[in-house]
Structure formats: structure tokens, C-alpha cells
Amino acid sequence: MRKTLMLASVALMALSSTAFAQTAVIVDDPVLVDPGVTNSTVVEVPGEVRTYVLDQTTPSVVYDGDVVVGTALPDAVELHVVQGYDGYAYTVVNERRVIVNPQTRSVIQVLE
């Protein structure tokens, strides 16, 4: 009984960490993190935001540069609001969908 309970607990912890990993972006590079933040930070993106962004038909814009987490997109790149989630915007850059912080215009997740 004890072994069964222990195995079930281990399996549950493994599954819950897998689910969490799918909705979090970990930023370790201090250059990409907001000033004043010295350790890594986790940005959780709700699954509904990801689904909304993936369902939209938005034309791609060309951007000369790497589109990675932490990149601040220029004003020339049009951002689109995520309905119901004020803290998130999105766009499609170089054929890649990205979720953006609308206040800082920085990429918080690149969807593959």
C-alpha cells in the first residue's frame, strides 16, 4: 500500500511539473530581464492566451533581428490585444507568432 501511494505521488508530481512547464517561460539571461532583476524570472502565460493567439489570422511582418524572449519590438511592428487579457498582446514576426508585453513591447513567448 505504501509503495503504491508513493508511486502515485511521484507520478502526480511528474505530471504536474510537465503541465507547468508548458505554460511558463524561464528567462535566465540578465540582459533580457527588466533592470533591477538579478535572478531568473518566470512568466506564466495562460493557456487561453496561447490558444487565442494561435487561432488568429494575422499577417506576418518582416523584422531584421532575432525574435527571442526579451526582444523589444519597435513601434513599427503592430501589436494586437488579446481579448480579455490586458497584460498580453501578440503579433506575427518573420512567420513566428509571439506573445508580447504591451507596456514594454518585449517578447515574452515565441510560439512554435
C-alpha positions, 0 to 999 in steps of 0.5 A: 500500500505504501509503495503504491501511494508513493508511486502515485505521488511521484507520478502526480508530481511528474505530471504536474511539473510537465503541465507547468512547464508548458505554460511558463517561460524561464528567462535566465539571461540578465540582459533580457530581464527588466533592470533591477532583476538579478535572478531568473524570472518566470512568466506564466502565460495562460493557456487561453492566451496561447490558444487565442493567439494561435487561432488568429489570422494575422499577417506576418511582418518582416523584422531584421533581428532575432525574435527571442524572449526579451526582444523589444519590438519597435513601434513599427511592428503592430501589436494586437490585444488579446481579448480579455487579457490586458497584460498580453498582446501578440503579433506575427514576426518573420512567420513566428507568432509571439506573445508580447508585453504591451507596456514594454513591447518585449517578447515574452513567448515565441510560439512554435 
